[in-house]
Amino acid sequence: MDKLSNQKFDLEERTAKFAEEIIDFVRTLSIDVVNRRIIDQLVGSSGSTGANYCEAVEAESKKDFIHKIGIVKKEIKETKHWLRLLARANSERTEEIKKFWREANELLLIFAKISRSSRGV
């Protein structure tokens, strides 16, 4: 497997990069009362996705891992929600925001699969 393929499946790196790209993007937006609230929430939930995944990797038991992956799924779902609202508040940037939404959705599918597999479903 080449280096690029390895990066695609390194979820710690992928979730960190996702949050970093969100930070870089929101710094290009105008700050008003609506954007400020959405940005705060979006940066928090996107960063928490990776942080909670790191905690899941270090889980002390299978039950703990399943619980923490559940938190990861909640955070990435929340990120999708805030991205939707960000697109509404910044309609001129919708196409850029859709790229983040698609990555968030792909991450959600990955974490949902991990969750199902861990529970034996």
N, C-alpha and C positions, 0 to 999 in steps of 0.2 A: 504494500500500500504506500502511495507517495505521501509527501508531507501535507499537501492540500487535502487529501482524503482524510488523513488523521485529524486535521483541524476541524473538519466538518462534523466529526463524531466526538470531539472533545467538548463535552457539554459545559464544563467549568469555563473553558476559554470562550466558547460560543455565547454563553449567557453574559459573561463579562463584556465581551465585545459589543453585544446587543445594547447593553446599558450604556456603554461608552458612546456608541453612535447616537443613542437617544439624547444624551447630554449635549453632544456636539450639535445636534440638530436644533434642540430647543433654544440653544444660545443664539440662533439666527432669527428667532421669532421676536416680534414686537411684544413688549410687556404691557399688558393692561390687566384690569381686575380679573377678567375671565381667564386669560392665558396664564396668569400667575398661579391661580388655583389649580388648573389642569396640569401645568408643568410640574408643580410641587408633587402632586399625586403620581403623575407618570414617572418622574425620576425615581420616586420612592418605590413604586411597585416593580419597575423594571430592574432596579438594583437589587431588590429583595428576592427576585426570582433566582438570580445567581447565588446570592448569599445563602439562601435556604437550600439550594441544590448542594452547595459545598457542605452544609450541615448534614444533609441526607447521606452524602458519600461517607461521612464520618460517623454514621449512626451506630449506636451501641447494640442494636438488635434488629431483627427483621421487622418487628412491630414498629420500632422507632423509625426505621427507614421508610416504611409505608406511610406513616404519619407525616413525616417531613416532605415526602414527595407530594402528598396531598396539599401541603402548604404551598409548595412550588406551583402546583396547578392553579391554586387560588390566586397567587400573585400574578401569574401570566394571564389569567382570565381578566384580572383587574387591569392589567396593562392594556389589553385589547380594548377594554371599555374606555379608558382614558384616551387612547389613540383615536377612537371613534369620535369622542367629544372634541379632541384637538382638531380633527379634520373639519368638524362643523364650525369651530371657532376660527379656522384659518382655511377657508375654502380654496383660496388661491394656491395652497400647498398640499392639496389632497393627494395628488399623485405621489409625492415624496412620502407622505404619511402612510399611504397604502403599502409601501414597501416594508415599513416597520410592522404594520398590522399582519402582513403575510408571514413575516419571520416569527412574530409572536404566535400566530396560529400554528405554524409548523412546530415550534417549540411545545405548544400545548399538546399537539398530537403525539409528539415524542414522549412527553412526561405522562400522558394518559396511558400510552402503551407500557411504559415502565411500571406504572402503578398497577395496571391489570396483570401484567406478567408477575409482579412481586406478590400479588394476592392469589395467584394461581387461577385467575379468571380467564 
